Amino acid sequence: MENALIAWIGIMSVYGFILMGLDKRRAKRGEWRIPERTLWTVALFGGGIGCYLGMQTFRHKTRHTSFRLGFLILALLYVGAGIWLKTAA
């Protein structure tokens, strides 16, 4: 069970990272954007680490305080959860 949750967090984090990069590229090109609601949903359901790392890597949404703080808090929660799951097993 613990490994499945850690795997889920990993998969969602990769997905969140990709979405942040894709949305940044679309923003630069003036194309259709990924809704902020989608980014938040992915972050809330396990992708907080990837969304935060994507935000920092692609310098995307960094001016939005809600994203800076929210993604950071979610990333820290998921890192903590992963550590707790590994040590509790």
C-alpha positions as CSV (number, residue, x, y, z in Angstrom):
1,M,0.0,0.0,0.0
2,E,2.8,2.4,0.9
3,N,4.6,1.8,-2.3
4,A,1.5,2.3,-4.3
5,L,0.9,5.7,-2.7
6,I,4.6,6.7,-3.3
7,A,4.3,5.6,-6.9
8,W,1.1,7.6,-7.2
9,I,2.8,10.7,-5.9
10,G,5.7,10.1,-8.3
11,I,3.4,9.6,-11.4
12,M,1.3,12.7,-10.5
13,S,4.4,14.8,-9.9
14,V,5.8,13.9,-13.3
15,Y,2.5,14.7,-14.9
16,G,2.4,18.1,-13.0
17,F,5.9,18.9,-14.1
18,I,5.0,18.2,-17.7
19,L,1.8,20.3,-17.5
20,M,3.7,23.3,-16.1
21,G,6.2,23.1,-19.0
22,L,3.5,22.6,-21.6
23,D,1.5,25.6,-20.2
24,K,4.5,27.8,-20.2
25,R,5.3,26.9,-23.8
26,R,1.7,27.6,-24.8
27,A,1.7,30.9,-23.0
28,K,4.8,32.0,-24.9
29,R,3.2,31.0,-28.2
30,G,-0.1,32.7,-27.4
31,E,-1.9,29.3,-27.7
32,W,-4.8,27.8,-25.7
33,R,-3.7,27.4,-22.1
34,I,-4.2,24.7,-19.5
35,P,-6.8,25.9,-17.0
36,E,-5.4,26.9,-13.6
37,R,-8.1,24.6,-12.1
38,T,-6.4,21.7,-13.8
39,L,-3.0,22.6,-12.5
40,W,-4.4,22.9,-9.0
41,T,-6.3,19.6,-9.3
42,V,-3.1,17.8,-10.3
43,A,-1.1,19.4,-7.5
44,L,-3.8,18.5,-4.9
45,F,-4.1,14.9,-6.0
46,G,-0.4,14.0,-5.6
47,G,1.4,16.3,-8.1
48,G,2.5,19.1,-5.8
49,I,6.1,18.2,-6.0
50,G,6.2,18.2,-9.8
51,C,4.1,21.3,-10.1
52,Y,6.4,23.2,-7.8
53,L,9.5,22.0,-9.5
54,G,8.0,22.7,-12.9
55,M,7.0,26.2,-11.7
56,Q,10.6,26.9,-10.6
57,T,12.2,25.2,-13.7
58,F,10.1,26.9,-16.3
59,R,9.7,30.1,-14.3
60,H,5.9,29.8,-14.8
61,K,3.3,31.2,-12.4
62,T,6.0,32.5,-10.1
63,R,4.3,35.9,-9.9
64,H,1.2,34.4,-8.5
65,T,1.5,34.2,-4.7
66,S,-1.2,31.5,-4.5
67,F,0.8,29.3,-6.8
68,R,4.2,30.0,-5.1
69,L,2.9,29.3,-1.6
70,G,0.3,26.7,-2.5
71,F,2.5,24.5,-4.6
72,L,5.4,24.8,-2.1
73,I,3.1,23.8,0.8
74,L,1.7,20.9,-1.2
75,A,5.2,19.8,-2.3
76,L,6.4,19.8,1.4
77,L,3.3,17.8,2.4
78,Y,3.9,15.2,-0.2
79,V,7.7,15.0,0.6
80,G,6.8,14.6,4.2
81,A,4.1,12.0,3.4
82,G,6.6,10.0,1.3
83,I,9.2,10.1,4.1
84,W,6.7,9.0,6.7
85,L,5.4,6.2,4.5
86,K,8.9,4.9,3.9
87,T,9.9,5.0,7.6
88,A,6.6,3.6,8.8
89,A,6.9,0.5,6.5
